[in-house]
Amino acid sequence: MTRPSDAGGGTAGGRRRDAPIESSVTPLIRACALGGRFFVRALTHLRIEGDLAAIPREGPVIIASNHASNLDPVILGSWLVPAVGRRIHWLGKKELFEWPIAGWIARNGGVHPVDRGGSDAEAFRLAKRILDEGHILVVFPEGTRSRTGELRTPRDGVALLALRTGAPIVPVGIAGSHRVWPPGRKIPKPGGRVVFRLGSPIRLDEAVPAGTDRKTAKGLATNLLMRRIAALLPRDQQGPYADLSVGPHRV
């Protein structure tokens, strides 16, 4: 996680820093979700596995997914919003808000700007605030896209966020998206198979043994989360968690 561009006061993406975080699913968000579903269906043979109905309909929730393609956030937003009927919140690079059309959509679609070159502590506070106000936050524990499609060593901020807030985490594995829209490619390649798998919600604060010191708890929670995500991926995408996860799944 990195520092939000409004650190120290002022506004974030045109919103006052101290203003309540918007929770409504606006017509713009619904339209973007619908357009995203058409876009993904036109490009891929998408299969959805897991119980979308198991995602909590109220209270704070963390959606934690692997990240190997620009297609991943499109899939997540396009299917999660209509499934849960709630606004989805994201932390996005502040440069996105400088783009004429994409910036306006991000500003009004639940994306909160962060400075990728700044401090992790400020982004952590922003993410915690989103959860403290009872919203859904989508995160990519790896921090950035994998160039190979394999899971990377994660940052531990997501697990710490779950431990601090008590928010349940829904692990997600998106398999095959890196073949449809590989990192570095400006436009996707149509025709690939992609699987969007959801795991059961987990409570990291309950999974870590009572009395565990903070550093050890953070490591245990991070490892558990990544194993749960790996279990939703085919073996060739499980990376360092291939021997620790349950599976493998196939695309």
N, C-alpha and C positions, 0 to 999 in steps of 0.2 A: 504494500500500500504506500501511496505517496501523498505529498502535501496538497490540500486543495488550494486553488488559486485565490480563494477569498480569505486565506489565513490572516488573522490579525484584525478582521473587521471588514466592513463594506458589503459587497454583494457576491453571490456565486451564480454565474450564468444568468445574471439579471435579477436574481432574487436576493432579498435581504438575508444575511446570515442568520439572524435571530427569528426569522419568520417561520411559522409552522411548516413542516414539509407537506407538500401537496399529496393527497391520497386518492383523488378521484381518477377514474378511468375516463378520459376525455374522448370526444369523437376522433380527435387526431390519433390518439393511441390505438383506438379500435381500428381505425383505417390503416394505420401502419402494420398492425398485427395481421389484418386481412391481406394486405398487399404482400407482406412477408411470406404468408402461407402459399399464396399463388406463386411467388418467386421461387421458393424452395421446391414446391411440387413440380414446377416447370424444369428445374435443373436436375433433380435427383429422384431416385426411388427411395422415399423416406419411409421407414418403419418406426413406429412408436411402441415401446415396451415399458411396462410399469404402470403404476396406478396414479394418474394425475389427480384423482379424487383424494388421495392420501395427503396432499399438500395442505397444511392448515389454512383455513379460510379467514382466520383472524389472528392477531398477535404477530410478534416478530418472527420472521423466518429467514434463514440463509439458504440460498440455492447455490451449491458449490459444484462447479463443472470443470472438467478438463478443457483445454483450449489449444486447438491445433489449426484453426482456420477462422477467417472472417465470417464464415457461414454460421459459426457457433452462436454468437449473440442473436443473429436473425432467427435461428431455430428456437432458441430459448424464449425470446420475447414474443414471437408469433404464436407459439402454442401455449405458453404459460398464462399470458394475459386472459385469453378467453376461457381457459380452463378454470382459473381461480377467481376470476372476476375482480382482480385487484391490480392496482398500479404496481409495476415492477420498477425497482430503483437500482441504479448502476453507478459505479465510479468510472468516469471516462477521462481520457487525456484532455487537458484544457485546450490543446490545439484544435480539437474537433469543433469547438465553439466559434472558431474563427472562419469556418467554412460557411458560405452563404446559405445554402439550403439545409445541409446536414446539421449545421450549428443551431439553426432555428428549431429543427425537429428534436435535437438532443435537449435543448433548453426547455422545451415544452413536453418532453416525453419521458421524464424520470431520470435523466442522466445528470450526474453531479460532477463538475469539473475538478480535476486534481492535477497537480504539477508533478510529473513523473521524475523530475530532477530534484524534488524537495524532500522534506522530512516525512518519514513514515508515520510519525506520531500524529500529525495533523490529519492525515487521511484516515487514520484509525479512529480519531475522535469524530470525524464526519460519519464514518460507517456506523460507529456505536450510536450516534445520535439518531440515525435512520432507524435502527433497530429499537432503540429506547422509545421512539415514538410509535412503535408497533407496525412497522412496514416490512415488506419483502425486499431483501437485498440479494442481488445476483453477484457472485464473486468467482474469480478464477484463481485458485490457490497458487498456481504456478507463476502468476504475475504477468506473464506474457505468452504469446503463442509458441508452441513447440515447432521447431523447424522440421522435425522428422515425423511428427504425429505421436511419438512416444511421450508418456508422462515424464515431466522434468521434476527435479528436486524442488519442492514447494517452499514458499515463504511460510513462516509460522503465524502470520498475523490473523489468518482466518480462524484457526483453532483458538487462538487467544481471544478473538472477538466472541466466539461461541461460549467460551468459558466465562468471560466477563459479563455477558448479557443473559446467558441461559437460553438463548434462542435455539430452537431445533434446527438441524441442518438436513437438507434433502440432497443427497449425493446424486450427481448426474454424470453419465458417460455418453459422449457423442462420438460414435465410431464411423470412420470413413470420410468425414468432412474434409480432411486434409488432402484427400485425393481429388475431390471436386473443386476445391478452391485452396490450392497450396499457398503457404506464406510466400510473399514476393511476387505472386501473380496478380495482375491488375483485374482480370476478369475470370470468372469461374469456368470450369470445363463441364458441360452438361452430361448427364447420363450415368453418374456414379450412384452407388448404393450407400445410404447413410442410415444409421440406427441411432435413435434418441432413446436412451434408457434411463429410467428413474429408479432410484433405490428407495428403501423405506427411510422415513425420517429418523434421525438419531440425535440423542442428547449427549454431547461430549462431556458436559459438566457432571452427568450421572455415570458416564462410562469410566471416568478416571477415579481410581481408588481414593477414598477420603483420607485426608492427611498428607497427600502427595505434595511435595514442594512445588512452587510455581514453575520453575524451569523444567523439572521432570514432567509435570502435568502437561505443559505446552508441547513437549516432544511426543509424549504418548498420544495426546489428542490429535496432533498433526499426522502421526503415523497411522492412526486408526482411520482418519478421514480419507487419506490417500489410498489406503487399502480398500476402503469401501468404493471409491471412485474406480480404482483399477479393476475391481470385481465386475464392473459394468462394461468393461472394454475387452476387445479381443486381445489375445496374448501379444500380438505384435505392437500393441499400443500401451502395454502395461509398464514398459520401461523398468526401472529399478524395483517395481512392486510385483513383477511377474511371479516370483516365487512366494509371495506373501498373501496374494489375493485368492479369492474363491473364483473358480471359473475354469477355463476361459470361455468367454462368449465369442460368437462369431458375427461378422457383419452380415 
